[in-house]
């Protein structure tokens, strides 16, 4: 059985008699079905605000009643009107938005911020919140609050932000990183239409606040929303521009809805927090971009969605400072290169307008600028790494990916390009230096031979005992082996770098997260890597490992096991062979290898006896000067020395040129290969050996030399202050500077190349393993080129057959 009961106070029975309907603004007694709008009775209101034509059904059904109730102080109705405006994407011409603008005040907070003042609002530091990057999860998180309304305008609650804004679901331990101070949070996913339909069926509307804790009580600061889809009255999407001056900020937003004719969902959401230079924050804001979707599509279809939290700072001053510093360093590098070019002109006896001088200048400036940029970027990146990871009160935000990092990446690539130019010239120069091996060995007597022709009377004859060439071949072969040797083993360095970056896990410090955890945690959110921090870790790890390995090599291995350069000098002395290296036309290096025993072409017993005498100090010292062990020197040579040298090597060069021409002709089908050296070349070799021997022995009337110390400034600038006009200048060189024509003496330049290749490949591929592989291949190819062409040059200049250089 059923019984009719009276409707509660404030309601009236509709025409069917089965439903109680809320009263409007007057007495319910006079209501009739014709006076009901949106389920509300308005008996004494002759005309209600009318919705525009063509709006979605919910808008058409509820706008009139809500607008009228809002005028009469109903706060829930005002919120409903505001929600309708939000669904219309804040269209200024929409009646709901116009009504909401008129009623803003105590009943309804403003939906729009002042037009044309977005720049002032977002650059305001009125919010006194200081962000903390250390401490508990609560202390180091943004204190954000959401005020939530349902579609009808009812207040559902005021609660801290957690996962309400994330269409992309993740573990709470990971999604909480979206609100941790300083963490660049990014998540991108695909949302199924079925899941989105659940959210959009009853859309919720949000107002976002930042809570500031004060002694007298917490204060909520409203945070603006930058709606990418907003159009002004001219129909322009002003919020998609990069200039805040034209932006229109609003207050309320939703995640998804399926009520309108073109359903929308928040495809992109970004919470943007900007710091000023003192660490105070400007007004944060939420960027929202909506995209359309079709609720009735196949439920297996998926839609793209993303959420991000980013922290930024104005880097204009930093970019200007970086540009100014680079300019200053470039000028300094150019000045230093100018000194080296001056030294080059002195050492070659050439003029600045010659092509070779221009090439050298280009290479020197490239090398100096590359070093300057590399050091600047390393120090800058290290600054970011140390201060970003060590800050407690959050005052330093990393440059954003993209435009703010473009300058850094551009400089890094330029440093690599300049380094490649310098290394290319260096390898070419090392493969073209003039080298000659002076054999001090003299014949040890005469050989008696007998004519063995049976038809003639046996007549004894004598001949000078020949001097063995094997010692020269042996020295040349050892020089060939050390041409591409380096102070540091690139393979060992790369393995150690990979060990620390990948295995130990230092790589995790390059994340855009102020925390300094080294160990990866399974439930922990991994922030995107910063280009600057990643380069900082790469350069620091590479350089620190290189320094440690070099110290071990210098203090232990080279002292107690082998030092390849000094062993080569010892080999020259034992072999009774000196080396004359002319790296420039009028400059070079001399390794004095003349044996103190007079002979080295002997048997094992005598060799062992001679070495024993040296060990017991029973013979003279190996040095060029009396009572000196100094065997290595730098040489500044006069022009007349070079002229005489060129005259002696001219037959050798002519034969080489003829041989190359015949070889080229043979490749075209004329098999005219020649074997061995001509008598003219052999004679030129002997004369050159005699000439250089006589020069070292001071036996030439017009050519002599003076041995002196080189000034520190001369070594630092790579030049000599005095020209060798009448006499050559031999400078003491205890540091074996002749290794500058080898890879061994250019380790810093080669290490920079390896590091820059590793860093650039890693930044492009985000893979340390791939970077190590590419770096190893580059190093191997460079060594192969140096070995191949260095061997060819050594054979050509010393007349040692390539078959003996193994």
MARMI-608861 format. One record per residue (C-alpha): residue number from 0; y, z, x. Coordinates in steps of 0.1 Angstrom, whole numbers, plus 5000, padded with zeros to 4 digits. Layout:
<pts>
k/Y/Z/X
NUM/Y/Z/X
...
</pts>
This chain:
<pts>
k/Y/Z/X
0/5000/5000/5000
1/5036/4993/5011
2/5068/5011/5002
3/5105/5001/5007
4/5126/5025/5026
5/5164/5025/5032
6/5178/5008/5063
7/5191/5032/5090
8/5229/5038/5092
9/5247/5008/5108
10/5222/4982/5095
11/5217/4963/5063
12/5187/4946/5046
13/5187/4909/5049
14/5181/4885/5021
15/5143/4887/5024
16/5143/4924/5021
17/5118/4928/5049
18/5142/4932/5079
19/5171/4955/5088
20/5200/4937/5105
21/5227/4952/5127
22/5261/4955/5110
23/5291/4937/5124
24/5326/4952/5125
25/5330/4962/5088
26/5310/4979/5061
27/5276/4964/5056
28/5277/4967/5019
29/5294/4934/5013
30/5271/4914/5036
31/5253/4883/5025
32/5231/4858/5045
33/5260/4835/5049
34/5279/4861/5068
35/5253/4866/5095
36/5257/4852/5130
37/5233/4859/5158
38/5216/4886/5137
39/5248/4904/5132
40/5268/4907/5099
41/5305/4900/5099
42/5316/4903/5062
43/5354/4904/5068
44/5357/4879/5096
45/5367/4846/5082
46/5361/4826/5114
47/5341/4834/5146
48/5343/4817/5180
49/5321/4787/5179
50/5299/4775/5207
51/5304/4740/5221
52/5282/4712/5209
53/5251/4703/5228
54/5245/4737/5244
55/5210/4752/5246
56/5196/4771/5216
57/5201/4806/5228
58/5237/4800/5236
59/5243/4784/5202
60/5226/4813/5184
61/5242/4843/5201
62/5276/4832/5215
63/5297/4836/5183
64/5285/4871/5175
65/5286/4883/5211
66/5321/4869/5216
67/5334/4887/5185
68/5316/4919/5193
69/5330/4918/5229
70/5366/4915/5215
71/5359/4947/5195
72/5348/4967/5225
73/5310/4962/5225
74/5301/4963/5262
75/5266/4950/5258
76/5280/4919/5240
77/5305/4914/5268
78/5276/4914/5293
79/5257/4888/5272
80/5288/4866/5272
81/5290/4869/5310
82/5253/4860/5312
83/5259/4829/5292
84/5288/4819/5316
85/5264/4824/5345
86/5238/4802/5329
87/5266/4775/5326
88/5272/4779/5364
89/5307/4793/5359
90/5321/4762/5343
91/5358/4769/5337
92/5358/4748/5306
93/5329/4766/5290
94/5340/4790/5261
95/5317/4818/5274
96/5334/4817/5307
97/5368/4816/5291
98/5359/4845/5269
99/5346/4865/5298
100/5377/4858/5318
101/5399/4871/5289
102/5378/4902/5284
103/5375/4913/5320
104/5386/4948/5326
105/5369/4981/5317
106/5342/4965/5295
107/5334/4936/5318
108/5341/4934/5356
109/5356/4901/5367
110/5331/4873/5371
111/5355/4852/5392
112/5373/4863/5424
113/5409/4851/5427
114/5411/4814/5431
115/5421/4802/5466
116/5416/4836/5482
117/5380/4834/5494
118/5392/4833/5530
119/5412/4865/5527
120/5383/4882/5508
121/5356/4873/5533
122/5378/4882/5563
123/5387/4916/5549
124/5374/4947/5568
125/5382/4972/5540
126/5345/4981/5538
127/5342/5010/5562
128/5305/5007/5567
129/5292/5010/5603
130/5258/4994/5608
131/5232/5012/5628
132/5205/4992/5646
133/5184/5023/5657
134/5168/5052/5639
135/5146/5054/5608
136/5140/5024/5584
137/5165/5038/5560
138/5192/5045/5586
139/5188/5011/5602
140/5188/4991/5569
141/5216/4976/5548
142/5222/5000/5519
143/5223/4974/5492
144/5222/4982/5455
145/5214/4959/5425
146/5228/4964/5390
147/5204/4945/5367
148/5210/4932/5332
149/5186/4914/5308
150/5196/4883/5290
151/5210/4902/5260
152/5233/4921/5282
153/5215/4954/5283
154/5218/4974/5315
155/5183/4978/5329
156/5191/4999/5359
157/5208/5005/5392
158/5184/5005/5421
159/5182/4998/5459
160/5174/4963/5469
161/5138/4958/5479
162/5118/4927/5468
163/5138/4919/5436
164/5156/4889/5452
165/5126/4874/5469
166/5108/4845/5451
167/5087/4843/5483
168/5063/4873/5482
169/5052/4890/5514
170/5038/4923/5525
171/5064/4951/5519
172/5062/4960/5556
173/5074/4925/5564
174/5098/4918/5535
175/5116/4950/5543
176/5129/4933/5575
177/5152/4913/5552
178/5174/4943/5550
179/5171/4957/5585
180/5203/4956/5604
181/5206/4928/5629
182/5173/4911/5620
183/5176/4874/5614
184/5152/4872/5585
185/5138/4839/5573
186/5110/4831/5548
187/5102/4798/5532
188/5074/4793/5507
189/5062/4772/5478
190/5063/4789/5444
191/5039/4778/5417
192/5054/4766/5384
193/5032/4791/5366
194/5046/4821/5386
195/5082/4807/5382
196/5077/4804/5345
197/5070/4841/5342
198/5103/4849/5360
199/5123/4823/5341
200/5110/4832/5306
201/5131/4863/5304
202/5158/4858/5332
203/5174/4888/5348
204/5210/4889/5360
205/5222/4908/5391
206/5253/4922/5405
207/5251/4930/5442
208/5268/4960/5458
209/5269/4976/5493
210/5268/5014/5493
211/5290/5033/5516
212/5281/5070/5520
213/5311/5093/5520
214/5315/5130/5520
215/5329/5131/5485
216/5302/5108/5472
217/5288/5073/5476
218/5311/5043/5470
219/5298/5009/5458
220/5315/4978/5472
221/5309/4947/5451
222/5296/4917/5471
223/5307/4882/5462
224/5284/4853/5455
225/5290/4818/5469
226/5274/4795/5444
227/5267/4761/5459
228/5264/4744/5425
229/5299/4756/5413
230/5322/4728/5402
231/5359/4732/5397
232/5379/4718/5369
233/5381/4685/5387
234/5343/4684/5390
235/5342/4689/5427
236/5315/4711/5444
237/5340/4729/5465
238/5316/4756/5477
239/5295/4731/5496
240/5324/4725/5521
241/5326/4744/5554
242/5361/4757/5549
243/5363/4791/5530
244/5399/4782/5520
245/5385/4760/5492
246/5356/4783/5481
247/5354/4800/5447
248/5336/4833/5448
249/5318/4847/5418
250/5299/4879/5411
251/5267/4875/5391
252/5236/4854/5397
253/5200/4850/5385
254/5167/4839/5401
255/5153/4815/5376
256/5158/4804/5340
257/5140/4781/5315
258/5166/4783/5286
259/5190/4755/5294
260/5184/4718/5290
261/5181/4716/5329
262/5162/4747/5340
263/5173/4761/5374
264/5159/4783/5401
265/5173/4797/5433
266/5159/4774/5459
267/5180/4788/5487
268/5194/4823/5491
269/5212/4836/5522
270/5227/4870/5527
271/5255/4865/5553
272/5270/4894/5572
273/5298/4887/5597
274/5311/4912/5624
275/5345/4913/5639
276/5350/4919/5676
277/5351/4957/5672
278/5318/4959/5654
279/5332/4964/5619
280/5319/4941/5592
281/5338/4917/5571
282/5329/4915/5534
283/5292/4903/5532
284/5283/4877/5506
285/5253/4860/5491
286/5249/4823/5493
287/5229/4808/5463
288/5219/4772/5458
289/5201/4763/5426
290/5177/4734/5420
291/5163/4720/5388
292/5127/4723/5378
293/5104/4714/5349
294/5087/4743/5332
295/5063/4720/5313
296/5049/4704/5345
297/5014/4709/5358
298/5010/4746/5366
299/4994/4737/5400
300/5027/4721/5411
301/5047/4741/5436
302/5084/4744/5443
303/5102/4751/5476
304/5121/4783/5479
305/5137/4802/5508
306/5155/4834/5516
307/5174/4844/5547
308/5195/4872/5561
309/5218/4862/5590
310/5244/4881/5611
311/5272/4863/5628
312/5303/4868/5648
313/5333/4845/5655
314/5323/4828/5689
315/5355/4808/5693
316/5368/4831/5721
317/5333/4831/5737
318/5331/4793/5736
319/5366/4789/5751
320/5358/4815/5778
321/5326/4796/5786
322/5344/4763/5788
323/5371/4778/5810
324/5345/4794/5833
325/5326/4762/5836
326/5358/4744/5844
327/5367/4769/5871
328/5332/4768/5886
329/5332/4730/5886
330/5365/4731/5905
331/5351/4756/5930
332/5319/4735/5933
333/5340/4703/5939
334/5360/4721/5966
335/5328/4733/5984
336/5314/4699/5980
337/5346/4685/5996
338/5339/4706/6027
339/5303/4693/6028
340/5315/4658/6024
341/5339/4663/6053
342/5310/4676/6073
343/5289/4645/6062
344/5317/4622/6074
345/5318/4639/6107
346/5280/4638/6111
347/5278/4601/6102
348/5309/4589/6118
349/5317/4569/6086
350/5347/4567/6062
351/5350/4581/6028
352/5352/4547/6011
353/5317/4537/6021
354/5289/4535/5995
355/5267/4561/6013
356/5296/4585/6014
357/5301/4581/5976
358/5264/4586/5970
359/5264/4618/5991
360/5295/4630/5973
361/5279/4624/5939
362/5247/4642/5949
363/5266/4672/5964
364/5289/4676/5934
365/5259/4673/5911
366/5239/4700/5930
367/5269/4724/5932
368/5278/4720/5895
369/5241/4724/5885
370/5239/4756/5904
371/5271/4769/5890
372/5261/4761/5854
373/5226/4776/5859
374/5240/4808/5873
375/5266/4810/5845
376/5240/4805/5818
377/5216/4829/5834
378/5242/4857/5836
379/5255/4849/5801
380/5220/4849/5785
381/5211/4882/5804
382/5243/4898/5790
383/5232/4889/5754
384/5196/4901/5760
385/5207/4935/5775
386/5234/4944/5751
387/5218/4930/5720
388/5186/4949/5726
389/5202/4981/5738
390/5229/4985/5710
391/5226/5016/5688
392/5257/5010/5666
393/5254/4973/5657
394/5284/4956/5672
395/5270/4924/5688
396/5255/4896/5668
397/5237/4867/5684
398/5252/4832/5681
399/5237/4814/5651
400/5212/4786/5656
401/5228/4753/5654
402/5265/4748/5661
403/5270/4781/5679
404/5242/4774/5703
405/5250/4737/5708
406/5273/4744/5737
407/5248/4765/5755
408/5220/4740/5751
409/5243/4711/5761
410/5252/4729/5794
411/5215/4737/5801
412/5206/4700/5797
413/5236/4690/5819
414/5224/4714/5846
415/5190/4697/5845
416/5205/4662/5847
417/5227/4672/5877
418/5198/4689/5894
419/5176/4658/5890
420/5204/4637/5906
421/5206/4660/5935
422/5168/4662/5940
423/5165/4625/5938
424/5190/4621/5966
425/5174/4649/5986
426/5140/4632/5985
427/5154/4599/5994
428/5173/4613/6024
429/5143/4633/6037
430/5122/4601/6035
431/5146/4581/6056
432/5155/4605/6085
433/5150/4593/6121
434/5122/4611/6139
435/5109/4607/6174
436/5083/4627/6193
437/5091/4631/6230
438/5059/4633/6250
439/5066/4653/6282
440/5031/4648/6296
441/5030/4629/6329
442/5001/4612/6346
443/4981/4635/6367
444/4971/4610/6394
445/4956/4577/6402
446/4923/4562/6390
447/4901/4542/6415
448/4883/4513/6400
449/4860/4487/6416
450/4856/4450/6407
451/4821/4446/6394
452/4820/4408/6395
453/4787/4400/6413
454/4801/4367/6426
455/4829/4383/6445
456/4832/4410/6471
457/4837/4445/6456
458/4873/4455/6462
459/4885/4489/6451
460/4918/4490/6431
461/4940/4519/6419
462/4958/4525/6386
463/4979/4553/6371
464/4958/4577/6350
465/4969/4572/6314
466/4983/4600/6293
467/4965/4607/6261
468/4983/4599/6228
469/4962/4623/6208
470/4986/4652/6212
471/5014/4631/6197
472/4991/4621/6169
473/4982/4657/6163
474/5018/4669/6161
475/5027/4639/6138
476/4998/4647/6115
477/5008/4684/6113
478/5044/4674/6105
479/5031/4651/6078
480/5011/4680/6063
481/5041/4703/6060
482/5066/4678/6046
483/5060/4689/6010
484/5050/4725/6017
485/5072/4750/5999
486/5080/4786/6004
487/5067/4794/5970
488/5036/4780/5954
489/5047/4764/5920
490/5012/4768/5905
491/5011/4805/5913
492/5046/4810/5899
493/5038/4793/5867
494/5005/4812/5862
495/5024/4845/5868
496/5052/4835/5844
497/5027/4826/5817
498/5009/4859/5823
499/5040/4880/5816
500/5055/4859/5789
501/5024/4851/5768
502/4997/4877/5778
503/5018/4908/5784
504/5040/4897/5754
505/5075/4898/5769
506/5081/4867/5747
507/5086/4890/5717
508/5119/4902/5732
509/5135/4868/5725
510/5133/4874/5687
511/5166/4878/5668
512/5158/4914/5663
513/5176/4944/5680
514/5144/4963/5684
515/5127/4962/5718
516/5091/4963/5709
517/5069/4944/5734
518/5036/4947/5717
519/5029/4926/5686
520/5022/4946/5655
521/5001/4930/5628
522/5022/4942/5599
523/5055/4936/5616
524/5078/4907/5607
525/5084/4883/5636
526/5120/4871/5635
527/5129/4836/5647
528/5134/4832/5685
529/5169/4830/5699
530/5175/4801/5722
531/5198/4822/5744
532/5174/4852/5746
533/5145/4828/5752
534/5162/4812/5782
535/5172/4847/5794
536/5136/4858/5794
537/5125/4826/5811
538/5150/4827/5838
539/5147/4865/5845
540/5109/4864/5845
541/5109/4833/5867
542/5134/4846/5892
543/5121/4881/5894
544/5085/4869/5900
545/5098/4843/5926
546/5118/4870/5945
547/5087/4894/5945
548/5064/4866/5956
549/5088/4856/5983
550/5092/4891/5996
551/5054/4895/5998
552/5052/4862/6016
553/5080/4871/6040
554/5070/4907/6047
555/5032/4904/6047
556/5018/4869/6047
557/5042/4851/6071
558/5043/4881/6094
559/5006/4889/6096
560/4989/4857/6087
561/5008/4824/6091
562/5043/4811/6092
563/5040/4773/6089
564/5073/4764/6104
565/5071/4787/6134
566/5035/4777/6139
567/5046/4741/6141
568/5071/4750/6168
569/5043/4768/6187
570/5021/4737/6183
571/5048/4715/6198
572/5049/4738/6229
573/5011/4739/6232
574/5010/4701/6228
575/5039/4695/6253
576/5057/4674/6227
577/5093/4678/6215
578/5107/4666/6183
579/5140/4648/6179
580/5152/4647/6143
581/5184/4629/6133
582/5191/4637/6097
583/5225/4620/6100
584/5237/4593/6123
585/5254/4618/6146
586/5237/4650/6137
587/5202/4663/6138
588/5177/4689/6150
589/5158/4694/6182
590/5125/4712/6186
591/5119/4719/6223
592/5082/4716/6229
593/5080/4711/6266
594/5051/4731/6280
595/5060/4758/6306
596/5027/4749/6323
597/5037/4713/6330
598/5006/4698/6314
599/4988/4702/6280
600/4964/4673/6283
601/4936/4695/6298
602/4903/4711/6290
603/4895/4742/6270
604/4892/4765/6300
605/4926/4756/6315
606/4942/4757/6281
607/4929/4792/6275
608/4940/4802/6309
609/4975/4789/6303
610/4978/4808/6270
611/4967/4840/6287
612/4994/4836/6313
613/5020/4833/6285
614/5006/4864/6268
615/5009/4884/6301
616/5044/4870/6309
617/5030/4854/6341
618/5049/4822/6336
619/5083/4810/6324
620/5096/4811/6289
621/5094/4783/6264
622/5131/4779/6257
623/5153/4750/6265
624/5175/4773/6286
625/5163/4793/6314
626/5151/4828/6305
627/5152/4820/6269
628/5127/4816/6241
629/5151/4796/6219
630/5133/4763/6210
631/5151/4751/6179
632/5187/4737/6179
633/5211/4718/6158
634/5227/4688/6174
635/5261/4672/6171
636/5258/4639/6190
637/5285/4616/6204
638/5288/4580/6192
639/5278/4566/6226
640/5245/4584/6223
641/5238/4568/6189
642/5248/4534/6202
643/5223/4536/6231
644/5196/4550/6207
645/5200/4521/6183
646/5198/4496/6211
647/5164/4510/6222
648/5149/4511/6187
649/5162/4476/6178
650/5130/4458/6189
651/5109/4482/6169
652/5130/4476/6138
653/5129/4439/6143
654/5091/4439/6145
655/5089/4461/6114
656/5111/4437/6095
657/5091/4407/6107
658/5059/4425/6096
659/5072/4432/6062
660/5082/4396/6058
661/5047/4384/6068
662/5032/4410/6045
663/5053/4397/6016
664/5043/4361/6025
665/5006/4371/6026
666/5009/4386/5991
667/5019/4352/5980
668/4987/4337/5994
669/4995/4334/6031
670/4971/4358/6049
671/4991/4364/6080
672/4985/4401/6085
673/4992/4415/6120
674/4974/4444/6136
675/4988/4468/6162
676/5021/4469/6179
677/5036/4442/6201
678/5043/4446/6238
679/5081/4447/6230
680/5076/4476/6206
681/5054/4495/6231
682/5080/4490/6258
683/5108/4501/6235
684/5088/4532/6227
685/5083/4541/6263
686/5120/4534/6271
687/5131/4556/6242
688/5108/4584/6253
689/5122/4582/6288
690/5158/4581/6275
691/5154/4612/6253
692/5135/4630/6280
693/5163/4623/6305
694/5189/4633/6280
695/5173/4667/6275
696/5168/4671/6312
697/5205/4663/6317
698/5196/4634/6340
699/5220/4609/6324
700/5253/4604/6340
701/5273/4596/6309
702/5255/4618/6284
703/5253/4655/6286
704/5253/4684/6261
705/5266/4720/6258
706/5246/4748/6242
707/5267/4772/6221
708/5266/4794/6191
709/5276/4782/6157
710/5303/4800/6137
711/5293/4817/6105
712/5319/4797/6085
713/5305/4764/6100
714/5270/4773/6087
715/5283/4784/6053
716/5303/4752/6048
717/5277/4729/6063
718/5300/4713/6088
719/5311/4715/6124
720/5347/4722/6133
721/5345/4704/6166
722/5335/4667/6171
723/5311/4657/6199
724/5333/4632/6217
725/5322/4632/6253
726/5293/4656/6253
727/5267/4665/6227
728/5268/4700/6212
729/5236/4719/6208
730/5239/4749/6185
731/5214/4778/6187
732/5192/4778/6156
733/5169/4808/6154
734/5165/4802/6117
735/5147/4768/6122
736/5172/4749/6102
737/5152/4717/6107
738/5133/4727/6076
739/5162/4713/6057
740/5146/4679/6060
741/5114/4694/6045
742/5108/4708/6010
743/5103/4742/6028
744/5141/4745/6035
745/5151/4735/6000
746/5132/4760/5979
747/5162/4772/5960
748/5170/4737/5948
749/5134/4730/5939
750/5130/4764/5922
751/5161/4755/5900
752/5145/4722/5891
753/5112/4739/5881
754/5130/4766/5861
755/5153/4741/5843
756/5125/4718/5834
757/5105/4748/5821
758/5134/4761/5801
759/5144/4728/5785
760/5108/4719/5776
761/5103/4753/5761
762/5135/4752/5741
763/5125/4718/5727
764/5088/4726/5720
765/5089/4764/5717
766/5058/4766/5738
767/5055/4783/5772
768/5021/4767/5778
769/5034/4732/5773
770/5065/4740/5794
771/5043/4752/5823
772/5021/4720/5821
773/5051/4697/5821
774/5067/4717/5850
775/5035/4715/5870
776/5033/4677/5865
777/5069/4673/5875
778/5063/4694/5907
779/5031/4675/5915
780/5048/4641/5910
781/5077/4651/5932
782/5054/4663/5960
783/5033/4631/5957
784/5065/4609/5961
785/5076/4630/5991
786/5042/4628/6008
787/5038/4591/6002
788/5072/4579/6014
789/5076/4607/6040
790/5043/4596/6056
791/5055/4560/6056
792/5088/4569/6072
793/5070/4591/6098
794/5047/4563/6108
795/5076/4538/6110
796/5099/4560/6131
797/5073/4575/6155
798/5051/4544/6157
799/5021/4565/6147
800/4996/4545/6127
801/4993/4557/6091
802/4956/4560/6095
803/4960/4590/6118
804/4983/4608/6092
805/4957/4624/6070
</pts>
